[in-house]
Amino acid sequence: EIRQFASTLMERMNISTTEKKEEDDYYIVVFSRSNNRLIFNEPELILALAQEFQMRTITVSLDEQSFPSIVQIISGASMLVSMHGAQLVTSMFLPRGAVVIELFPFGVKPDQYTPYKTLASLPGMDLQYVAWRNTIEENSIAYPDRPWDQGGIAHLDKEEQDRIIASKEVPRHLCCRNPEWLYRIYQDTIVDITSFMQVVREGLKAKLNLKKTKAASTVHPGRVRDPKCQTSVQATSEAKLTVSWQIPWNLKYLKV
């Protein structure tokens, strides 16, 4: 259903995908942020990816490009790399066989924030997922004086501020106003290239599959809606049974 939804959105935005023919056409996309959760050594990360996979590596930015143009680029990418954030929902437009690499700031445990891992892992998405976490506190830059909804903690009492700054890991919490979570997730990060590449190599157990795989028939009709069954007596020896329902909402999109 998500693949069908993404395809329909692309049709509405007049975005067409073309089959790749040459190896030179494969490329990696790095999602660049310009206000917060920055990757401070982004050029170094881009160079490392390009050298490791021998592929062109480009950036996209929600602040500088239109949404349709970003979708167009991502729909042909072999890999999408991004800090944790809502922009990763665009991974639904990646072709089958592509890789999603999600970066997490210091103190944030990947296994507690898994919407994009879940998206990549759904049957029929056919995406590979890898998470990298910054474990070097010196490679993080926090902003305690920013507004509270951008990770600032200046509005808290001194004792609470000191506790949050001293903490090395965000504890489990309710979404989404927890000051400790906001303080950590809005950090900027210097990506340690050595540990990043090691995690990526281990995560991609099989060699990166750059060839487009054929779409498997994984979309099935949903449930019928409003089923009704009525009986009525027509005569002493005759009765009538009426059954009615509304067809599944997605049936018209399926070749069944």
C-alpha positions in Angstrom: 0.0 0.0 0.0 2.9 2.4 0.8 4.5 1.7 -2.6 1.2 2.3 -4.3 0.7 5.5 -2.3 4.2 6.8 -3.2 3.6 5.9 -6.9 0.3 7.8 -6.9 1.9 10.9 -5.3 4.6 10.8 -7.9 2.0 10.7 -10.7 0.2 13.7 -9.2 3.5 15.6 -9.1 4.2 14.6 -12.7 7.4 12.7 -11.7 8.4 9.8 -13.9 11.0 7.2 -13.1 13.2 5.7 -15.8 15.0 2.4 -15.7 18.7 2.7 -15.1 20.9 1.3 -17.8 24.4 2.4 -17.0 26.4 1.8 -13.9 27.3 5.5 -13.9 23.7 6.3 -13.2 23.8 5.0 -9.7 24.2 7.6 -7.0 23.9 8.3 -3.2 21.8 11.0 -1.7 22.8 12.8 1.6 19.9 14.8 3.2 21.4 18.2 4.2 19.9 20.3 7.0 20.7 24.0 7.3 19.1 25.0 10.6 19.6 22.2 13.2 20.8 18.6 13.5 23.7 19.6 11.1 26.4 17.3 10.0 29.4 19.5 10.6 31.8 17.5 8.4 29.3 16.9 5.6 31.9 17.3 2.8 34.1 14.6 4.5 31.1 12.3 4.8 30.2 12.7 1.2 33.8 12.0 0.0 34.0 8.9 2.2 30.7 7.5 0.7 31.8 8.3 -2.8 35.1 6.6 -2.3 33.7 3.5 -0.5 30.9 2.8 -3.1 32.5 4.4 -6.2 29.3 6.3 -6.8 28.4 9.9 -7.4 27.2 11.4 -4.0 24.8 14.4 -4.0 22.9 16.4 -1.4 19.3 17.5 -1.2 17.8 20.1 1.1 14.2 20.9 2.0 15.3 24.5 2.5 16.7 24.9 -1.0 14.8 22.6 -3.2 11.1 21.9 -4.0 9.5 18.7 -2.6 8.9 17.3 -6.1 12.5 17.8 -7.2 13.7 16.1 -4.0 11.3 13.1 -4.7 12.5 12.9 -8.2 16.2 12.6 -7.1 15.4 10.2 -4.3 13.3 7.9 -6.5 16.5 7.1 -8.5 18.9 6.8 -5.6 20.8 3.7 -4.5 21.3 5.0 -0.9 19.8 7.7 1.3 21.8 9.1 4.2 20.2 11.4 6.8 20.1 12.5 10.4 17.0 11.3 12.3 14.1 13.5 11.3 10.8 13.8 9.5 12.6 14.2 6.1 13.4 10.5 6.2 9.7 9.7 5.4 10.9 10.4 1.8 12.6 7.0 1.9 9.2 5.6 0.7 10.2 6.9 -2.7 13.4 4.9 -2.9 13.6 2.2 -5.5 13.6 -1.4 -4.3 17.0 -2.7 -3.2 18.1 0.8 -2.0 19.7 1.5 1.4 18.5 3.8 4.2 21.2 5.0 6.6 19.9 6.9 9.6 22.3 8.9 11.8 21.6 9.6 15.5 23.2 12.3 17.7 25.1 11.5 20.9 22.9 10.2 23.7 20.1 9.0 21.4 19.5 5.2 21.2 18.4 4.1 17.7 16.3 1.2 19.0 14.0 3.6 20.8 13.2 5.7 17.7 12.3 3.3 14.9 9.7 4.8 12.6 12.0 4.8 9.6 13.5 1.4 10.4 9.9 0.1 10.5 9.1 1.8 7.2 12.2 0.3 5.5 11.4 -3.1 7.0 7.8 -3.5 5.9 7.0 -6.3 3.5 7.1 -5.1 0.0 9.3 -2.1 0.6 12.5 -4.2 -0.1 14.9 -1.6 1.5 18.0 -2.2 3.5 18.3 -0.2 6.8 21.4 0.8 8.8 21.6 3.0 11.9 24.7 4.8 13.0 24.9 6.5 16.4 27.5 9.1 17.5 29.2 7.7 20.6 31.8 10.5 21.0 30.5 13.3 23.1 33.2 15.7 21.9 31.8 15.3 18.4 28.4 16.8 19.5 27.4 20.5 19.8 24.3 21.2 21.9 22.5 24.5 22.2 21.1 24.9 25.7 20.1 28.6 25.1 17.8 28.0 22.2 14.0 27.9 22.6 12.7 24.8 24.4 11.2 23.3 21.2 14.6 23.4 19.5 16.5 21.7 22.3 17.0 24.6 24.7 17.0 24.0 28.5 17.6 27.5 29.8 14.0 27.6 31.0 14.7 24.7 33.5 16.2 25.2 37.0 19.9 24.9 37.3 19.9 21.5 38.9 17.8 20.0 36.1 20.0 21.6 33.4 23.1 20.1 35.0 21.5 16.7 35.2 20.5 16.7 31.5 24.0 17.9 30.4 25.7 15.3 32.5 23.5 12.5 31.3 25.0 10.2 28.6 21.8 8.7 27.3 18.2 9.8 26.9 15.9 7.6 29.0 12.7 6.2 27.7 10.0 8.9 27.6 6.7 10.0 26.2 6.7 11.8 22.9 7.5 14.6 22.3 8.1 17.5 24.8 10.7 15.8 27.0 13.5 18.4 27.5 16.2 15.7 27.6 15.2 14.2 24.3 14.9 17.7 22.6 18.3 18.8 24.0 20.0 15.7 22.5 18.1 15.3 19.2 18.7 18.9 18.2 22.5 18.6 18.6 24.8 19.1 15.6 27.2 16.2 14.9 30.7 15.6 13.6 30.4 12.2 12.1 33.3 9.9 13.0 34.0 8.5 9.5 35.8 5.4 10.7 33.0 4.2 12.9 30.4 5.2 10.4 32.0 3.2 7.6 32.4 0.2 9.9 28.7 0.3 10.8 27.7 0.6 7.2 29.9 -2.2 6.0 28.6 -4.5 8.8 25.0 -3.4 8.2 25.2 -4.3 4.5 26.0 -7.9 4.9 25.4 -8.7 1.3 27.0 -6.5 -1.4 24.9 -3.5 -2.2 22.3 -4.6 -4.7 22.3 -1.9 -7.3 20.1 -3.7 -9.8 16.5 -2.9 -9.8 14.4 -5.8 -8.6 11.1 -6.6 -10.1 8.1 -5.6 -8.0 6.7 -8.5 -6.1 3.0 -8.9 -5.9 2.8 -8.0 -2.2 -0.3 -5.7 -2.3 -3.5 -7.4 -1.4 -7.1 -6.1 -1.2 -8.1 -4.6 2.2 -11.2 -5.7 4.1 -14.6 -5.3 2.7 -16.6 -2.6 4.4 -20.1 -2.4 5.8 -21.1 -6.0 5.2 -24.8 -6.5 5.6 -26.9 -9.6 5.6 -30.8 -9.4 5.6 -33.5 -12.0 5.4 -37.1 -11.5 4.5 -40.0 -13.9 4.2 -41.7 -13.7 0.7 -44.3 -16.4 1.2 -45.0 -19.5 3.3 -42.5 -21.5 1.3 -40.2 -18.7 0.0 -37.6 -16.5 1.7 -35.1 -14.0 0.5 -31.5 -13.5 1.5 -29.7 -10.2 0.7 -26.0 -9.7 1.2 -24.3 -6.4 0.4 -20.9 -4.8 1.1 -18.6 -2.0 -0.1 -15.5 -3.2 -1.9 -12.0 -2.6 -0.4 -10.8 0.9 -0.8 -7.6 -0.2 -2.7 -9.3 -2.7 -5.0 -9.3 -0.3 -8.0 -5.5 0.0 -7.8 -4.9 -3.7 -8.0 -4.8 -5.9 -11.1 -7.1 -8.6 -9.7 
